[in-house]
Amino acid sequence: MRRAVRPTGIENILGEEELIVSKTDLKGRITYANDVFIRMAKYSWKELVGAPHSLVRHPQMPRCVFKLLWDTLQAKQEIFAYVVNLAKDGSHYWVFAHVTPTLDDNGNIVGYHSNRRKPDRDSISKISPIYQALSEEESRHANAKDGMRAGLDMMVGLLKQQGVGYDEFVLSL
C-alpha cells in the first residue's frame, strides 16, 4: 500500500528543452517512463512501472479534466491539457501534456502515450483560477462521481460561454 503524499507547495520547474515521456497500458498503468519523468516525479523506475499514472495526480487537479482526457482518448483522438502533478516528496510541477492513444494495425487502442513540456507561465496563471473553480465545484458534492460530472458541466458551460471548443481554448492560453 502506498503512502499518501501531502503537497508541500514547493514547485519544481521543467527545463525549457526537457520532455517528459510516458506510456501506459489500457488501464493507465505506466509501462514506460523516461529519465525526465523519473527525476520530476521523484519516484524510482521500479516504483513507477506498473503503477497507475494517477500516482502523480495532484489533489488540486480537477477530476473533470481527466474525465475529458479519458473520453477523448477513448474516441481515438489526441488531447492537449495543462496538468499539475505531485511528486513523491510533495513538490509539484506543471506540464503542458499531449496525450494520444496508441493503436494497433486494426485501429484498436492498445495503450497511451504522453509527452509533456514546460508550460508558459502566463498560461498557468490563466488556467489555475479555472482549475480552482472546477475543483471547488467538484468538492461541493458528497459523491466524487457527481462532483466530477458537475465540474465537467461547469467546464462545458465556460467553453460555450466563450464560444470555443476545448482544444481551441487550451491552445489559446
ZAMARGU-4260 file (C-alpha; in steps of 0.2 Angstrom, whole numbers, plus 5000, padded with zeros to 4 digits):
<rodrens>
0) 5000/5000/5000 | 5007/5017/4995 | 5008/5031/5007 | 4998/5047/5005 | 5008/5061/4998
5) 5005/5078/5005 | 5008/5094/4994 | 5022/5105/5001 | 5018/5120/4990 | 5036/5119/4983
10) 5036/5119/4964 | 5049/5111/4953 | 5051/5119/4935 | 5054/5108/4920 | 5068/5114/4909
15) 5064/5123/4893 | 5071/5109/4882 | 5065/5094/4893 | 5052/5082/4888 | 5043/5070/4900
20) 5038/5054/4891 | 5027/5040/4897 | 5017/5026/4891 | 5003/5017/4899 | 4993/5001/4896
25) 4974/5001/4894 | 4971/5003/4912 | 4983/5018/4914 | 4997/5008/4922 | 5014/5015/4917
30) 5024/5004/4905 | 5037/5016/4901 | 5044/5032/4910 | 5059/5042/4903 | 5073/5049/4914
35) 5065/5066/4915 | 5048/5059/4922 | 5058/5049/4935 | 5068/5065/4940 | 5052/5076/4941
40) 5041/5064/4949 | 5055/5058/4961 | 5050/5040/4960 | 5062/5026/4955 | 5059/5017/4939
45) 5053/5002/4949 | 5040/5012/4959 | 5033/5020/4943 | 5032/5005/4931 | 5016/4995/4934
50) 5009/5009/4945 | 4994/5019/4939 | 4998/5035/4931 | 4987/5043/4944 | 5001/5041/4956
55) 5007/5058/4952 | 4989/5066/4952 | 4989/5082/4962 | 4974/5084/4973 | 4971/5101/4967
60) 4969/5095/4949 | 4951/5094/4944 | 4944/5076/4941 | 4934/5083/4927 | 4949/5087/4916
65) 4954/5069/4917 | 4936/5063/4913 | 4938/5074/4897 | 4955/5067/4894 | 4949/5049/4895
70) 4933/5052/4885 | 4944/5060/4871 | 4956/5046/4871 | 4943/5033/4871 | 4936/5041/4855
75) 4954/5038/4847 | 4958/5057/4847 | 4973/5066/4854 | 4971/5079/4868 | 4981/5093/4875
80) 4980/5099/4893 | 4988/5109/4907 | 4991/5097/4921 | 4999/5100/4939 | 5007/5084/4945
85) 5013/5079/4963 | 5030/5072/4965 | 5034/5059/4979 | 5041/5072/4990 | 5026/5083/4990
90) 5033/5095/4977 | 5023/5099/4962 | 5027/5103/4943 | 5016/5110/4929 | 5016/5102/4912
95) 5008/5105/4895 | 5003/5087/4890 | 5000/5080/4873 | 4992/5063/4876 | 4987/5051/4862
100) 4980/5033/4861 | 4992/5020/4854 | 4983/5010/4840 | 4987/4993/4833 | 4986/4988/4815
105) 4967/4986/4816 | 4964/5003/4824 | 4961/4996/4842 | 4968/5005/4857 | 4982/4996/4865
110) 4989/5009/4876 | 4993/5028/4878 | 5007/5039/4875 | 5010/5056/4883 | 5023/5069/4880
115) 5024/5084/4892 | 5033/5100/4890 | 5036/5115/4901 | 5021/5126/4900 | 5021/5145/4898
120) 5019/5154/4915 | 5006/5165/4908 | 4996/5150/4903 | 4997/5143/4920 | 4991/5159/4928
125) 4976/5159/4916 | 4972/5140/4919 | 4975/5140/4938 | 4959/5150/4943 | 4949/5140/4932
130) 4955/5124/4939 | 4952/5130/4957 | 4934/5135/4952 | 4932/5117/4945 | 4939/5109/4960
135) 4928/5119/4971 | 4913/5114/4961 | 4918/5096/4962 | 4921/5097/4981 | 4903/5104/4984
140) 4896/5086/4980 | 4896/5072/4993 | 4899/5059/4979 | 4915/5061/4969 | 4907/5055/4953
145) 4893/5068/4955 | 4906/5081/4958 | 4916/5076/4943 | 4900/5077/4932 | 4896/5094/4940
150) 4914/5100/4936 | 4913/5094/4918 | 4896/5103/4916 | 4904/5119/4923 | 4919/5117/4911
155) 4907/5114/4896 | 4897/5129/4901 | 4913/5140/4902 | 4918/5134/4884 | 4901/5138/4877
160) 4901/5155/4885 | 4917/5159/4877 | 4911/5151/4860 | 4926/5139/4859 | 4929/5120/4859
165) 4941/5113/4872 | 4956/5111/4860 | 4954/5129/4854 | 4953/5135/4872 | 4968/5126/4878
170) 4979/5130/4863 | 4974/5149/4865 | 4981/5150/4883
</rodrens>
